[in-house]
Amino acid sequence: MNNPQIPLAEQLRPHKLDDFLGQDHLVGKGAILRKAIESGNIPSMILWGPPGVGKTTLAHIISVQLNRPFYTLSAISSGVKDVREVIRQARQSVNHAILFIDEIHRFSKSQQDSLLGAVEKGIVTLIGATTENPSLEVISPLLSRCQVYILKPFEKEELLILLDTSRKYLEEQHKIKITISETEALLRISGGDARKLLNALELILHAEPEVKTLEITNKKATEVIQENLAMYDKAGEMHYDVISAFIKSLRGSDPNAAVYWLARMVEAGEDPKFIARRMLILASEDIGNANPNALLLANACFDAVNKIGWPESRIILSQTAVYLASSPKSNASYMAIKQAESKVKQTGDLPVPLHIRNAPTKLMKDIGYGDGYKYAHDYDNNFTEQEFLPDKLAGTRFYEPGNNTRENEIRKRLKGLWKGKYRY
């Protein structure tokens, strides 16, 4: 029976692999992780993906399907002592135990170190869940003992399937007729997060507890969620909304809004490294060569946050946020690599021009490798015009300097060097 104290997302959590929605590249018929599960021989693993895509559910299903003892720890509330206690209990298990650690990226180095021996000796099979890049957040010795599986955000079609399944479930449990006449607002609210989608649906139902028929429209969904924002965020679903507001404020050159959203994250206990890392990315993606010092300061901020610790590091975060927000902006470098990647996908592996190929052997020199290469430092101003792109791409411009003081200087210099070749 339905228990109003248990969130809908938990009530609908699948317990069999065949009922698991999405991630076909991992658990679909014949997929790599499904084969491992069906063989009964799974490796320790890190499940990396955005929130609400089934990391915790998949870990539970694996333990049920393999009939193994299942221990779970949260990196937010568990310490080294808790890890050691779980390992002690696991040693006494007849079946090979699974240890699931949610938000493993929040584990300190010493906490991760305490897992190493048990994972290496096979006392536990580790399943870690993270929304962060494990190569940056999981220590190398532990990461080398784990297989990393990347989970993808839900597609629209998958969310619609989930929406229809949950509608039917709620109709049966609450003896009510539910019609979802418009889905755009619900899908937008979810942001691809299944848990947010189910929480929103449940919240709309609870907003009108006495009705026998309920029609869900875009207007109703938006109004209910806005009125109940605090309740909606009881499990921290706004984490990604707030960091998004913070980044957009930095990009939009509003230091006041940036500091406000920073304060929201500080008060919510956000990981300072998470904030610093996002600013480091923004310094290159959104400021770039309009102000190269931004990247230096953001990198120094990330290092300082690791050295100083909380709560003093919030001052360093604030200084950096104000600087980045107040800085001139350019996404020219970001757009340059995107366009270059697109061209590579279109044209494939075009041959490197002979004159700029490496020629470490006599044979390579004899067949023309390096022939005609002009060493820039042998010429006035350390420059002489020559072709560096494959023949088919000669003259293609990927970098378009932004309209700001520094990049206008870059544009002027490139135009002076290359004349009309790249149309600067």
TORKOL-4160 file (C-alpha; in steps of 0.2 Angstrom, whole numbers, padded with zeros to 4 digits, m for minus):
424
<pt num="1" X="0000" Y="0000" Z="0000"/>
<pt num="2" X="0005" Y="0018" Z="m0002"/>
<pt num="3" X="0013" Y="0026" Z="0012"/>
<pt num="4" X="0012" Y="0045" Z="0012"/>
<pt num="5" X="0028" Y="0046" Z="0023"/>
<pt num="6" X="0038" Y="0037" Z="0009"/>
<pt num="7" X="0042" Y="0048" Z="m0006"/>
<pt num="8" X="0035" Y="0043" Z="m0022"/>
<pt num="9" X="0052" Y="0040" Z="m0030"/>
<pt num="10" X="0056" Y="0028" Z="m0016"/>
<pt num="11" X="0039" Y="0019" Z="m0018"/>
<pt num="12" X="0042" Y="0017" Z="m0037"/>
<pt num="13" X="0061" Y="0012" Z="m0036"/>
<pt num="14" X="0063" Y="m0004" Z="m0046"/>
<pt num="15" X="0070" Y="m0020" Z="m0039"/>
<pt num="16" X="0074" Y="m0029" Z="m0055"/>
<pt num="17" X="0086" Y="m0025" Z="m0069"/>
<pt num="18" X="0072" Y="m0028" Z="m0082"/>
<pt num="19" X="0062" Y="m0014" Z="m0073"/>
<pt num="20" X="0076" Y="m0002" Z="m0073"/>
<pt num="21" X="0073" Y="0013" Z="m0085"/>
<pt num="22" X="0086" Y="0020" Z="m0096"/>
<pt num="23" X="0105" Y="0017" Z="m0097"/>
<pt num="24" X="0103" Y="0004" Z="m0111"/>
<pt num="25" X="0122" Y="0007" Z="m0115"/>
<pt num="26" X="0126" Y="m0001" Z="m0098"/>
<pt num="27" X="0112" Y="m0012" Z="m0093"/>
<pt num="28" X="0102" Y="m0016" Z="m0109"/>
<pt num="29" X="0102" Y="m0033" Z="m0117"/>
<pt num="30" X="0120" Y="m0038" Z="m0120"/>
<pt num="31" X="0127" Y="m0022" Z="m0113"/>
<pt num="32" X="0144" Y="m0022" Z="m0103"/>
<pt num="33" X="0137" Y="m0020" Z="m0085"/>
<pt num="34" X="0122" Y="m0031" Z="m0088"/>
<pt num="35" X="0134" Y="m0045" Z="m0093"/>
<pt num="36" X="0144" Y="m0043" Z="m0078"/>
<pt num="37" X="0129" Y="m0043" Z="m0066"/>
<pt num="38" X="0122" Y="m0059" Z="m0075"/>
<pt num="39" X="0139" Y="m0068" Z="m0073"/>
<pt num="40" X="0138" Y="m0064" Z="m0055"/>
<pt num="41" X="0156" Y="m0057" Z="m0056"/>
<pt num="42" X="0155" Y="m0038" Z="m0054"/>
<pt num="43" X="0170" Y="m0027" Z="m0052"/>
<pt num="44" X="0171" Y="m0013" Z="m0039"/>
<pt num="45" X="0164" Y="0002" Z="m0048"/>
<pt num="46" X="0161" Y="0021" Z="m0049"/>
<pt num="47" X="0144" Y="0026" Z="m0056"/>
<pt num="48" X="0146" Y="0044" Z="m0063"/>
<pt num="49" X="0131" Y="0054" Z="m0069"/>
<pt num="50" X="0120" Y="0068" Z="m0065"/>
<pt num="51" X="0107" Y="0067" Z="m0051"/>
<pt num="52" X="0091" Y="0057" Z="m0052"/>
<pt num="53" X="0097" Y="0045" Z="m0066"/>
<pt num="54" X="0097" Y="0029" Z="m0056"/>
<pt num="55" X="0114" Y="0027" Z="m0048"/>
<pt num="56" X="0107" Y="0022" Z="m0031"/>
<pt num="57" X="0094" Y="0011" Z="m0038"/>
<pt num="58" X="0106" Y="0002" Z="m0049"/>
<pt num="59" X="0117" Y="m0002" Z="m0034"/>
<pt num="60" X="0102" Y="m0009" Z="m0025"/>
<pt num="61" X="0097" Y="m0019" Z="m0040"/>
<pt num="62" X="0114" Y="m0027" Z="m0041"/>
<pt num="63" X="0114" Y="m0032" Z="m0023"/>
<pt num="64" X="0097" Y="m0040" Z="m0024"/>
<pt num="65" X="0100" Y="m0049" Z="m0041"/>
<pt num="66" X="0117" Y="m0056" Z="m0034"/>
<pt num="67" X="0109" Y="m0059" Z="m0017"/>
<pt num="68" X="0124" Y="m0051" Z="m0007"/>
<pt num="69" X="0124" Y="m0041" Z="0009"/>
<pt num="70" X="0122" Y="m0023" Z="0005"/>
<pt num="71" X="0130" Y="m0009" Z="0016"/>
<pt num="72" X="0127" Y="0009" Z="0012"/>
<pt num="73" X="0137" Y="0025" Z="0018"/>
<pt num="74" X="0134" Y="0043" Z="0014"/>
<pt num="75" X="0150" Y="0053" Z="0012"/>
<pt num="76" X="0142" Y="0068" Z="0020"/>
<pt num="77" X="0138" Y="0059" Z="0037"/>
<pt num="78" X="0151" Y="0045" Z="0038"/>
<pt num="79" X="0169" Y="0045" Z="0043"/>
<pt num="80" X="0184" Y="0033" Z="0044"/>
<pt num="81" X="0177" Y="0025" Z="0059"/>
<pt num="82" X="0160" Y="0020" Z="0050"/>
<pt num="83" X="0170" Y="0014" Z="0035"/>
<pt num="84" X="0180" Y="0002" Z="0046"/>
<pt num="85" X="0165" Y="m0004" Z="0055"/>
<pt num="86" X="0157" Y="m0009" Z="0039"/>
<pt num="87" X="0172" Y="m0018" Z="0033"/>
<pt num="88" X="0173" Y="m0027" Z="0050"/>
<pt num="89" X="0155" Y="m0033" Z="0047"/>
<pt num="90" X="0158" Y="m0037" Z="0029"/>
<pt num="91" X="0173" Y="m0049" Z="0034"/>
<pt num="92" X="0160" Y="m0059" Z="0043"/>
<pt num="93" X="0148" Y="m0061" Z="0029"/>
<pt num="94" X="0146" Y="m0077" Z="0020"/>
<pt num="95" X="0142" Y="m0069" Z="0003"/>
<pt num="96" X="0154" Y="m0056" Z="m0004"/>
<pt num="97" X="0147" Y="m0040" Z="0003"/>
<pt num="98" X="0143" Y="m0024" Z="m0007"/>
<pt num="99" X="0147" Y="m0007" Z="0000"/>
<pt num="100" X="0138" Y="0007" Z="m0008"/>
<pt num="101" X="0145" Y="0025" Z="m0005"/>
<pt num="102" X="0134" Y="0039" Z="m0010"/>
<pt num="103" X="0143" Y="0055" Z="m0015"/>
<pt num="104" X="0160" Y="0047" Z="m0014"/>
<pt num="105" X="0168" Y="0063" Z="m0021"/>
<pt num="106" X="0165" Y="0071" Z="m0004"/>
<pt num="107" X="0175" Y="0058" Z="0005"/>
<pt num="108" X="0192" Y="0065" Z="0010"/>
<pt num="109" X="0209" Y="0057" Z="0005"/>
<pt num="110" X="0210" Y="0048" Z="0022"/>
<pt num="111" X="0192" Y="0041" Z="0021"/>
<pt num="112" X="0196" Y="0034" Z="0003"/>
<pt num="113" X="0213" Y="0027" Z="0009"/>
<pt num="114" X="0203" Y="0017" Z="0023"/>
<pt num="115" X="0194" Y="0008" Z="0009"/>
<pt num="116" X="0209" Y="0003" Z="m0001"/>
<pt num="117" X="0214" Y="m0013" Z="0008"/>
<pt num="118" X="0196" Y="m0020" Z="0009"/>
<pt num="119" X="0193" Y="m0017" Z="m0010"/>
<pt num="120" X="0210" Y="m0024" Z="m0015"/>
<pt num="121" X="0208" Y="m0040" Z="m0005"/>
<pt num="122" X="0190" Y="m0042" Z="m0011"/>
<pt num="123" X="0182" Y="m0040" Z="0007"/>
<pt num="124" X="0169" Y="m0028" Z="m0001"/>
<pt num="125" X="0164" Y="m0024" Z="m0019"/>
<pt num="126" X="0164" Y="m0005" Z="m0019"/>
<pt num="127" X="0150" Y="0004" Z="m0028"/>
<pt num="128" X="0153" Y="0023" Z="m0027"/>
<pt num="129" X="0140" Y="0036" Z="m0034"/>
<pt num="130" X="0146" Y="0053" Z="m0039"/>
<pt num="131" X="0140" Y="0068" Z="m0049"/>
<pt num="132" X="0158" Y="0074" Z="m0051"/>
<pt num="133" X="0172" Y="0068" Z="m0062"/>
<pt num="134" X="0180" Y="0053" Z="m0053"/>
<pt num="135" X="0197" Y="0056" Z="m0060"/>
<pt num="136" X="0197" Y="0073" Z="m0051"/>
<pt num="137" X="0189" Y="0067" Z="m0035"/>
<pt num="138" X="0194" Y="0049" Z="m0032"/>
<pt num="139" X="0212" Y="0045" Z="m0027"/>
<pt num="140" X="0222" Y="0036" Z="m0040"/>
<pt num="141" X="0225" Y="0020" Z="m0030"/>
<pt num="142" X="0206" Y="0018" Z="m0027"/>
<pt num="143" X="0201" Y="0023" Z="m0045"/>
<pt num="144" X="0213" Y="0011" Z="m0052"/>
<pt num="145" X="0204" Y="m0003" Z="m0043"/>
<pt num="146" X="0187" Y="0002" Z="m0050"/>
<pt num="147" X="0178" Y="0002" Z="m0066"/>
<pt num="148" X="0170" Y="0019" Z="m0070"/>
<pt num="149" X="0153" Y="0018" Z="m0078"/>
<pt num="150" X="0145" Y="0034" Z="m0085"/>
<pt num="151" X="0126" Y="0036" Z="m0083"/>
<pt num="152" X="0117" Y="0048" Z="m0095"/>
<pt num="153" X="0103" Y="0060" Z="m0091"/>
<pt num="154" X="0086" Y="0053" Z="m0095"/>
<pt num="155" X="0079" Y="0056" Z="m0113"/>
<pt num="156" X="0062" Y="0065" Z="m0115"/>
<pt num="157" X="0054" Y="0048" Z="m0120"/>
<pt num="158" X="0060" Y="0039" Z="m0105"/>
<pt num="159" X="0054" Y="0053" Z="m0093"/>
<pt num="160" X="0037" Y="0052" Z="m0102"/>
<pt num="161" X="0036" Y="0033" Z="m0098"/>
<pt num="162" X="0040" Y="0036" Z="m0080"/>
<pt num="163" X="0027" Y="0050" Z="m0079"/>
<pt num="164" X="0014" Y="0038" Z="m0086"/>
<pt num="165" X="0019" Y="0024" Z="m0074"/>
<pt num="166" X="0018" Y="0035" Z="m0059"/>
<pt num="167" X="0002" Y="0042" Z="m0065"/>
<pt num="168" X="m0006" Y="0025" Z="m0065"/>
<pt num="169" X="0002" Y="0021" Z="m0048"/>
<pt num="170" X="m0005" Y="0036" Z="m0040"/>
<pt num="171" X="m0022" Y="0033" Z="m0048"/>
<pt num="172" X="m0023" Y="0016" Z="m0040"/>
<pt num="173" X="m0016" Y="0021" Z="m0023"/>
<pt num="174" X="m0027" Y="0037" Z="m0021"/>
<pt num="175" X="m0042" Y="0031" Z="m0030"/>
<pt num="176" X="m0042" Y="0047" Z="m0041"/>
<pt num="177" X="m0042" Y="0050" Z="m0060"/>
<pt num="178" X="m0027" Y="0060" Z="m0065"/>
<pt num="179" X="m0025" Y="0067" Z="m0083"/>
<pt num="180" X="m0009" Y="0075" Z="m0088"/>
<pt num="181" X="m0014" Y="0086" Z="m0102"/>
<pt num="182" X="0002" Y="0096" Z="m0103"/>
<pt num="183" X="0020" Y="0089" Z="m0099"/>
<pt num="184" X="0031" Y="0103" Z="m0104"/>
<pt num="185" X="0032" Y="0111" Z="m0087"/>
<pt num="186" X="0035" Y="0095" Z="m0078"/>
<pt num="187" X="0049" Y="0090" Z="m0089"/>
<pt num="188" X="0057" Y="0107" Z="m0088"/>
<pt num="189" X="0055" Y="0106" Z="m0069"/>
<pt num="190" X="0063" Y="0089" Z="m0069"/>
<pt num="191" X="0079" Y="0095" Z="m0079"/>
<pt num="192" X="0081" Y="0076" Z="m0084"/>
<pt num="193" X="0081" Y="0071" Z="m0065"/>
<pt num="194" X="0068" Y="0057" Z="m0062"/>
<pt num="195" X="0067" Y="0060" Z="m0044"/>
<pt num="196" X="0063" Y="0079" Z="m0046"/>
<pt num="197" X="0050" Y="0073" Z="m0059"/>
<pt num="198" X="0041" Y="0062" Z="m0046"/>
<pt num="199" X="0043" Y="0074" Z="m0032"/>
<pt num="200" X="0034" Y="0087" Z="m0043"/>
<pt num="201" X="0020" Y="0076" Z="m0047"/>
<pt num="202" X="0018" Y="0071" Z="m0029"/>
<pt num="203" X="0018" Y="0089" Z="m0024"/>
<pt num="204" X="0004" Y="0093" Z="m0036"/>
<pt num="205" X="m0006" Y="0079" Z="m0030"/>
<pt num="206" X="m0004" Y="0084" Z="m0012"/>
<pt num="207" X="m0009" Y="0102" Z="m0016"/>
<pt num="208" X="m0027" Y="0096" Z="m0019"/>
<pt num="209" X="m0030" Y="0081" Z="m0008"/>
<pt num="210" X="m0049" Y="0080" Z="m0008"/>
<pt num="211" X="m0052" Y="0080" Z="m0027"/>
<pt num="212" X="m0057" Y="0065" Z="m0036"/>
<pt num="213" X="m0051" Y="0070" Z="m0053"/>
<pt num="214" X="m0035" Y="0080" Z="m0056"/>
<pt num="215" X="m0030" Y="0088" Z="m0072"/>
<pt num="216" X="m0011" Y="0093" Z="m0073"/>
<pt num="217" X="m0007" Y="0108" Z="m0085"/>
<pt num="218" X="0008" Y="0118" Z="m0087"/>
<pt num="219" X="0001" Y="0132" Z="m0077"/>
<pt num="220" X="m0004" Y="0121" Z="m0062"/>
<pt num="221" X="0013" Y="0112" Z="m0062"/>
<pt num="222" X="0022" Y="0129" Z="m0062"/>
<pt num="223" X="0011" Y="0137" Z="m0049"/>
<pt num="224" X="0012" Y="0123" Z="m0036"/>
<pt num="225" X="0031" Y="0121" Z="m0037"/>
<pt num="226" X="0034" Y="0139" Z="m0035"/>
<pt num="227" X="0022" Y="0140" Z="m0020"/>
<pt num="228" X="0031" Y="0125" Z="m0012"/>
<pt num="229" X="0049" Y="0128" Z="m0016"/>
<pt num="230" X="0056" Y="0125" Z="0001"/>
<pt num="231" X="0046" Y="0108" Z="0002"/>
<pt num="232" X="0051" Y="0104" Z="m0015"/>
<pt num="233" X="0069" Y="0106" Z="m0011"/>
<pt num="234" X="0069" Y="0095" Z="0005"/>
<pt num="235" X="0081" Y="0083" Z="m0002"/>
<pt num="236" X="0092" Y="0096" Z="m0010"/>
<pt num="237" X="0086" Y="0096" Z="m0027"/>
<pt num="238" X="0090" Y="0114" Z="m0029"/>
<pt num="239" X="0108" Y="0111" Z="m0028"/>
<pt num="240" X="0111" Y="0112" Z="m0047"/>
<pt num="241" X="0098" Y="0126" Z="m0049"/>
<pt num="242" X="0108" Y="0137" Z="m0037"/>
<pt num="243" X="0125" Y="0133" Z="m0044"/>
<pt num="244" X="0117" Y="0137" Z="m0061"/>
<pt num="245" X="0111" Y="0154" Z="m0055"/>
<pt num="246" X="0128" Y="0157" Z="m0048"/>
<pt num="247" X="0137" Y="0153" Z="m0064"/>
<pt num="248" X="0125" Y="0163" Z="m0075"/>
<pt num="249" X="0127" Y="0178" Z="m0063"/>
<pt num="250" X="0146" Y="0177" Z="m0065"/>
<pt num="251" X="0144" Y="0176" Z="m0084"/>
<pt num="252" X="0132" Y="0190" Z="m0084"/>
<pt num="253" X="0144" Y="0202" Z="m0075"/>
<pt num="254" X="0133" Y="0204" Z="m0059"/>
<pt num="255" X="0145" Y="0203" Z="m0044"/>
<pt num="256" X="0130" Y="0207" Z="m0032"/>
<pt num="257" X="0120" Y="0192" Z="m0038"/>
<pt num="258" X="0135" Y="0181" Z="m0039"/>
<pt num="259" X="0139" Y="0184" Z="m0020"/>
<pt num="260" X="0121" Y="0181" Z="m0016"/>
<pt num="261" X="0121" Y="0164" Z="m0024"/>
<pt num="262" X="0138" Y="0160" Z="m0016"/>
<pt num="263" X="0131" Y="0164" Z="0001"/>
<pt num="264" X="0116" Y="0153" Z="m0002"/>
<pt num="265" X="0128" Y="0139" Z="m0006"/>
<pt num="266" X="0139" Y="0143" Z="0009"/>
<pt num="267" X="0124" Y="0142" Z="0020"/>
<pt num="268" X="0118" Y="0126" Z="0013"/>
<pt num="269" X="0135" Y="0118" Z="0017"/>
<pt num="270" X="0140" Y="0116" Z="m0002"/>
<pt num="271" X="0157" Y="0108" Z="m0005"/>
<pt num="272" X="0169" Y="0123" Z="m0007"/>
<pt num="273" X="0180" Y="0113" Z="m0020"/>
<pt num="274" X="0164" Y="0111" Z="m0030"/>
<pt num="275" X="0161" Y="0130" Z="m0031"/>
<pt num="276" X="0180" Y="0133" Z="m0034"/>
<pt num="277" X="0180" Y="0121" Z="m0049"/>
<pt num="278" X="0165" Y="0128" Z="m0057"/>
<pt num="279" X="0174" Y="0145" Z="m0056"/>
<pt num="280" X="0189" Y="0138" Z="m0064"/>
<pt num="281" X="0180" Y="0132" Z="m0079"/>
<pt num="282" X="0171" Y="0148" Z="m0081"/>
<pt num="283" X="0187" Y="0158" Z="m0080"/>
<pt num="284" X="0192" Y="0149" Z="m0096"/>
<pt num="285" X="0175" Y="0146" Z="m0105"/>
<pt num="286" X="0167" Y="0163" Z="m0102"/>
<pt num="287" X="0182" Y="0175" Z="m0099"/>
<pt num="288" X="0196" Y="0167" Z="m0108"/>
<pt num="289" X="0209" Y="0179" Z="m0117"/>
<pt num="290" X="0198" Y="0194" Z="m0113"/>
<pt num="291" X="0207" Y="0193" Z="m0096"/>
<pt num="292" X="0220" Y="0179" Z="m0095"/>
<pt num="293" X="0223" Y="0183" Z="m0076"/>
<pt num="294" X="0205" Y="0177" Z="m0072"/>
<pt num="295" X="0211" Y="0159" Z="m0075"/>
<pt num="296" X="0226" Y="0162" Z="m0064"/>
<pt num="297" X="0216" Y="0169" Z="m0050"/>
<pt num="298" X="0203" Y="0155" Z="m0052"/>
<pt num="299" X="0217" Y="0142" Z="m0051"/>
<pt num="300" X="0225" Y="0150" Z="m0036"/>
<pt num="301" X="0207" Y="0150" Z="m0028"/>
<pt num="302" X="0205" Y="0132" Z="m0030"/>
<pt num="303" X="0223" Y="0128" Z="m0023"/>
<pt num="304" X="0220" Y="0140" Z="m0008"/>
<pt num="305" X="0203" Y="0132" Z="m0004"/>
<pt num="306" X="0211" Y="0115" Z="m0003"/>
<pt num="307" X="0225" Y="0123" Z="0009"/>
<pt num="308" X="0214" Y="0134" Z="0020"/>
<pt num="309" X="0198" Y="0124" Z="0023"/>
<pt num="310" X="0182" Y="0130" Z="0030"/>
<pt num="311" X="0175" Y="0143" Z="0034"/>
<pt num="312" X="0189" Y="0155" Z="0030"/>
<pt num="313" X="0190" Y="0148" Z="0012"/>
<pt num="314" X="0173" Y="0157" Z="0009"/>
<pt num="315" X="0182" Y="0173" Z="0009"/>
<pt num="316" X="0193" Y="0167" Z="m0005"/>
<pt num="317" X="0178" Y="0161" Z="m0015"/>
<pt num="318" X="0170" Y="0178" Z="m0013"/>
<pt num="319" X="0185" Y="0187" Z="m0019"/>
<pt num="320" X="0187" Y="0176" Z="m0034"/>
<pt num="321" X="0168" Y="0177" Z="m0038"/>
<pt num="322" X="0168" Y="0196" Z="m0037"/>
<pt num="323" X="0183" Y="0197" Z="m0049"/>
<pt num="324" X="0176" Y="0185" Z="m0062"/>
<pt num="325" X="0159" Y="0193" Z="m0062"/>
<pt num="326" X="0168" Y="0211" Z="m0064"/>
<pt num="327" X="0179" Y="0205" Z="m0078"/>
<pt num="328" X="0177" Y="0207" Z="m0097"/>
<pt num="329" X="0170" Y="0192" Z="m0105"/>
<pt num="330" X="0174" Y="0181" Z="m0120"/>
<pt num="331" X="0169" Y="0164" Z="m0125"/>
<pt num="332" X="0180" Y="0164" Z="m0141"/>
<pt num="333" X="0192" Y="0151" Z="m0135"/>
<pt num="334" X="0177" Y="0139" Z="m0130"/>
<pt num="335" X="0169" Y="0142" Z="m0147"/>
<pt num="336" X="0186" Y="0139" Z="m0156"/>
<pt num="337" X="0188" Y="0122" Z="m0149"/>
<pt num="338" X="0169" Y="0118" Z="m0152"/>
<pt num="339" X="0171" Y="0123" Z="m0171"/>
<pt num="340" X="0187" Y="0114" Z="m0173"/>
<pt num="341" X="0180" Y="0098" Z="m0165"/>
<pt num="342" X="0165" Y="0099" Z="m0177"/>
<pt num="343" X="0177" Y="0101" Z="m0192"/>
<pt num="344" X="0187" Y="0086" Z="m0186"/>
<pt num="345" X="0171" Y="0075" Z="m0185"/>
<pt num="346" X="0166" Y="0081" Z="m0203"/>
<pt num="347" X="0183" Y="0079" Z="m0211"/>
<pt num="348" X="0191" Y="0064" Z="m0202"/>
<pt num="349" X="0209" Y="0062" Z="m0200"/>
<pt num="350" X="0216" Y="0073" Z="m0213"/>
<pt num="351" X="0235" Y="0070" Z="m0216"/>
<pt num="352" X="0248" Y="0082" Z="m0208"/>
<pt num="353" X="0257" Y="0092" Z="m0221"/>
<pt num="354" X="0274" Y="0085" Z="m0224"/>
<pt num="355" X="0283" Y="0100" Z="m0220"/>
<pt num="356" X="0277" Y="0100" Z="m0201"/>
<pt num="357" X="0279" Y="0082" Z="m0199"/>
<pt num="358" X="0291" Y="0075" Z="m0186"/>
<pt num="359" X="0306" Y="0067" Z="m0195"/>
<pt num="360" X="0316" Y="0057" Z="m0182"/>
<pt num="361" X="0324" Y="0045" Z="m0194"/>
<pt num="362" X="0334" Y="0046" Z="m0210"/>
<pt num="363" X="0320" Y="0037" Z="m0220"/>
<pt num="364" X="0307" Y="0050" Z="m0215"/>
<pt num="365" X="0319" Y="0064" Z="m0220"/>
<pt num="366" X="0322" Y="0056" Z="m0237"/>
<pt num="367" X="0303" Y="0054" Z="m0241"/>
<pt num="368" X="0300" Y="0073" Z="m0237"/>
<pt num="369" X="0295" Y="0073" Z="m0218"/>
<pt num="370" X="0300" Y="0091" Z="m0212"/>
<pt num="371" X="0305" Y="0097" Z="m0230"/>
<pt num="372" X="0302" Y="0115" Z="m0232"/>
<pt num="373" X="0298" Y="0119" Z="m0214"/>
<pt num="374" X="0303" Y="0137" Z="m0209"/>
<pt num="375" X="0309" Y="0139" Z="m0191"/>
<pt num="376" X="0300" Y="0155" Z="m0185"/>
<pt num="377" X="0314" Y="0161" Z="m0174"/>
<pt num="378" X="0325" Y="0163" Z="m0190"/>
<pt num="379" X="0314" Y="0177" Z="m0196"/>
<pt num="380" X="0310" Y="0195" Z="m0192"/>
<pt num="381" X="0298" Y="0196" Z="m0177"/>
<pt num="382" X="0299" Y="0177" Z="m0175"/>
<pt num="383" X="0287" Y="0174" Z="m0189"/>
<pt num="384" X="0286" Y="0169" Z="m0207"/>
<pt num="385" X="0270" Y="0164" Z="m0216"/>
<pt num="386" X="0268" Y="0145" Z="m0220"/>
<pt num="387" X="0253" Y="0133" Z="m0219"/>
<pt num="388" X="0250" Y="0123" Z="m0203"/>
<pt num="389" X="0233" Y="0116" Z="m0207"/>
<pt num="390" X="0229" Y="0101" Z="m0219"/>
<pt num="391" X="0227" Y="0106" Z="m0237"/>
<pt num="392" X="0208" Y="0104" Z="m0237"/>
<pt num="393" X="0207" Y="0116" Z="m0222"/>
<pt num="394" X="0219" Y="0129" Z="m0228"/>
<pt num="395" X="0213" Y="0147" Z="m0222"/>
<pt num="396" X="0199" Y="0140" Z="m0211"/>
<pt num="397" X="0197" Y="0152" Z="m0196"/>
<pt num="398" X="0192" Y="0143" Z="m0179"/>
<pt num="399" X="0197" Y="0157" Z="m0167"/>
<pt num="400" X="0187" Y="0173" Z="m0168"/>
<pt num="401" X="0193" Y="0185" Z="m0156"/>
<pt num="402" X="0180" Y="0193" Z="m0145"/>
<pt num="403" X="0176" Y="0212" Z="m0145"/>
<pt num="404" X="0186" Y="0217" Z="m0129"/>
<pt num="405" X="0202" Y="0227" Z="m0126"/>
<pt num="406" X="0214" Y="0212" Z="m0125"/>
<pt num="407" X="0206" Y="0202" Z="m0139"/>
<pt num="408" X="0205" Y="0217" Z="m0150"/>
<pt num="409" X="0224" Y="0218" Z="m0148"/>
<pt num="410" X="0225" Y="0200" Z="m0152"/>
<pt num="411" X="0215" Y="0202" Z="m0168"/>
<pt num="412" X="0226" Y="0217" Z="m0173"/>
<pt num="413" X="0242" Y="0206" Z="m0171"/>
<pt num="414" X="0235" Y="0191" Z="m0180"/>
<pt num="415" X="0229" Y="0202" Z="m0195"/>
<pt num="416" X="0246" Y="0210" Z="m0196"/>
<pt num="417" X="0254" Y="0193" Z="m0196"/>
<pt num="418" X="0243" Y="0184" Z="m0208"/>
<pt num="419" X="0236" Y="0198" Z="m0218"/>
<pt num="420" X="0220" Y="0193" Z="m0227"/>
<pt num="421" X="0223" Y="0174" Z="m0225"/>
<pt num="422" X="0211" Y="0171" Z="m0210"/>
<pt num="423" X="0200" Y="0187" Z="m0213"/>
<pt num="424" X="0205" Y="0195" Z="m0196"/>
